[in-house]
Every structure is written in structure tokens, then in C-alpha cells.
Amino acid sequence: MALLLGPFGVAGCLVPAPIDEETVPANYPPVFKPETVTPAFEQEITYDPAVSTEPISFEIPDITDVDASDRVYWRWFINYDARFNDRIAAVGLDVGATPIDGKTRISYSVSPCDDFAAFTGRTLHRVEVLVSDRPFLPDDENTVAGNQRLPADAGHFRIVWFIAVDPTACPVVP
């Protein structure tokens, strides 16, 4: 029986060098285009009830997620504080929203004289939205930020607006 040897005089199998694998996140977060958000969140919003009594409408029109099977979940908060005020102002669908044409639009309106009335002595208020691609979890004894608990693999983002309003300029309701 003849043994064939390669060009270097050795017989056997060649084992390829290991290929470095790029780690890919299991889940990409939802994203939005900052320039499409109204009102702009990069500046303080001044609300003067003597000039307008219209509500302030907040809108994020172009939320997208590259993970096609993801749904979008959200919660709105007014003057959120994990220790003293973790009340949810508004929520999205319990089953999440299915993007239409790859996008999800969410909105919320605030009537500053009404919605901020319980926060006496404050002239600067905070409206925030927490958006996730996983459902919110119920709070437990270890929850630090009430009503904002998400699964470890959840992709999410938060947008915060600050609204300045003089509560003494609001009309007095009998």
C-alpha cells in the first residue's frame, strides 16, 4: 500500500484556523428620529395660560425596530420620581403595538393647568415616555424604579420634556 505525502512530507488532515465570530446582540432596541419628535425635547417648553389654553401634544411618529417580530410598548409619566411619584399617566396597548409599514407612532397630550395642578409649588414639570420592545414587568420587592421595570433583554429608550408653567396664571376653576 502506498502512502501519499503532501508537499511537506506529512500525512493527515488539515484543520482550518478558528474564525472569529462577531457577537450580535440578541435584540436591537427600538429607535426614533429625534428631529421628528414634537415638541423638540432639547429645550425647555414655556407654557403661558394667558396666551393659550390648548393642551401640549407630544408625538414620536417614527419609532422603528430592526427586529421584525418586536412590538412596541410604552408608558407616559408626569413628574416621575421613583420614591414619591411613580404613577403612570398613560400606557400603550397591553399586547404592544404592531408597527405599520415598519413604524410606530405614539402620542400624548397634557393640559398643564389641569395635569400639573396636583404639583403645588412647582413651576418646572417633567413629562417622560419610556418605550420598550418588551412588555413591562410587574413591580416586585426589589424594584427600584416603580412602574418602569423591564426584562433584561428589553431594548428601550426614554424621552424627557421639561415644561415651565406659572401655576398662578392658570384660570381658577370653581
C-alpha positions in Angstrom: 0.0 0.0 0.0 1.4 3.3 -1.0 1.2 6.3 1.3 0.9 9.7 -0.4 2.6 12.6 1.3 1.8 16.2 0.8 4.4 18.8 -0.4 5.9 18.9 3.1 6.2 15.2 3.6 3.4 14.9 6.1 0.2 13.0 6.0 -3.0 13.8 7.9 -5.9 16.2 8.0 -5.7 19.9 7.8 -7.7 21.8 10.4 -8.8 25.3 9.5 -7.9 28.1 11.9 -10.8 29.2 14.0 -12.9 32.1 12.6 -13.5 35.0 15.0 -17.2 35.3 15.4 -18.8 38.7 15.7 -21.1 38.8 18.7 -24.6 40.0 17.6 -27.0 41.4 20.2 -29.9 39.1 20.7 -32.2 42.1 20.5 -31.9 45.5 18.9 -33.6 48.4 20.7 -36.4 50.4 19.1 -35.1 53.7 17.8 -36.6 57.1 16.7 -35.5 60.1 14.7 -35.0 63.0 17.2 -35.8 65.6 14.5 -39.4 64.2 14.1 -40.3 64.4 17.8 -42.7 67.2 18.7 -42.3 69.3 20.6 -38.5 69.3 20.5 -37.1 67.8 23.7 -33.7 69.5 23.6 -35.2 72.7 25.1 -37.4 73.8 27.9 -41.0 74.4 26.8 -42.7 77.5 28.2 -46.4 77.3 28.6 -48.3 80.6 29.3 -52.0 80.0 30.1 -52.7 83.7 29.4 -51.7 83.1 25.8 -53.1 79.6 25.2 -55.2 77.1 27.0 -54.7 74.4 24.4 -53.1 71.2 25.5 -49.5 70.4 24.6 -49.4 67.4 22.3 -46.3 65.2 22.4 -45.6 62.9 19.5 -43.0 60.4 18.4 -44.0 59.5 14.8 -41.3 57.2 13.6 -40.3 54.5 16.1 -38.7 51.7 14.3 -37.1 48.4 15.3 -35.0 46.2 13.0 -36.3 43.1 14.8 -39.3 42.4 12.7 -41.2 40.4 15.3 -40.9 43.1 18.0 -43.9 45.0 19.2 -43.7 48.5 20.9 -44.8 49.1 24.5 -44.8 52.5 26.2 -45.7 54.3 29.4 -46.1 58.1 29.9 -45.2 59.8 33.2 -45.7 63.2 34.7 -43.2 64.4 37.2 -41.9 60.8 37.7 -40.0 60.2 40.9 -39.2 56.5 41.8 -39.6 57.3 45.5 -42.6 59.6 45.7 -44.5 59.6 42.3 -44.3 56.5 40.2 -47.9 56.9 38.9 -48.4 56.1 35.2 -50.1 58.9 33.3 -50.9 56.8 30.2 -49.9 53.4 28.7 -49.9 51.8 25.3 -51.6 48.6 24.5 -51.0 45.7 26.9 -50.2 43.5 23.9 -47.9 46.1 22.4 -48.4 48.0 19.1 -47.5 46.3 15.9 -45.6 48.6 13.6 -47.4 49.7 10.5 -45.1 49.9 7.5 -42.2 49.3 9.9 -43.1 52.3 12.1 -45.0 53.0 15.3 -46.4 56.4 16.2 -47.2 57.3 19.8 -48.6 60.5 21.3 -49.9 62.0 24.5 -51.5 65.3 25.4 -51.0 67.3 28.6 -53.2 70.2 29.8 -50.7 71.9 32.1 -53.2 73.8 34.2 -55.1 70.6 34.9 -52.5 67.9 34.8 -49.9 69.8 36.9 -52.4 71.2 39.4 -51.6 68.5 42.0 -47.9 69.5 42.0 -48.3 72.7 44.0 -45.3 75.0 44.4 -43.6 73.7 41.2 -43.1 75.8 38.1 -41.0 73.3 36.2 -42.6 70.0 35.3 -41.3 66.9 33.6 -43.2 64.7 31.0 -41.4 61.5 30.0 -42.1 58.4 28.0 -40.4 55.1 28.3 -40.6 53.0 25.1 -39.6 49.3 25.0 -39.7 46.3 22.7 -40.7 44.0 25.5 -43.7 44.2 27.9 -43.3 46.0 31.2 -42.9 43.7 34.2 -44.9 44.0 37.4 -43.0 45.6 40.3 -41.6 43.3 43.0 -39.9 43.9 46.3 -36.6 44.6 44.6 -38.0 47.1 42.1 -36.1 50.5 42.4 -38.0 52.4 39.7 -41.7 51.7 40.1 -43.7 51.0 37.0 -40.6 51.1 34.8 -39.4 47.5 35.3 -38.4 45.7 32.0 -37.0 42.3 31.2 -33.2 42.1 31.0 -33.2 41.6 27.2 -35.6 44.6 26.5 -34.4 47.2 24.2 -35.7 50.6 25.2 -35.3 54.4 25.1 -36.6 57.3 27.2 -37.5 60.9 26.1 -38.0 63.6 28.7 -39.5 67.1 28.2 -39.4 69.9 30.7 -42.4 72.4 30.8 -42.2 75.7 32.6 -45.6 77.0 33.7 -46.6 79.6 36.2 -49.5 77.9 38.1 -50.8 81.3 39.3 -51.5 82.2 35.7 -53.9 79.3 35.3 -57.6 80.0 35.4 -59.2 79.3 38.7 -61.9 76.6 38.4 -64.8 76.9 40.8 
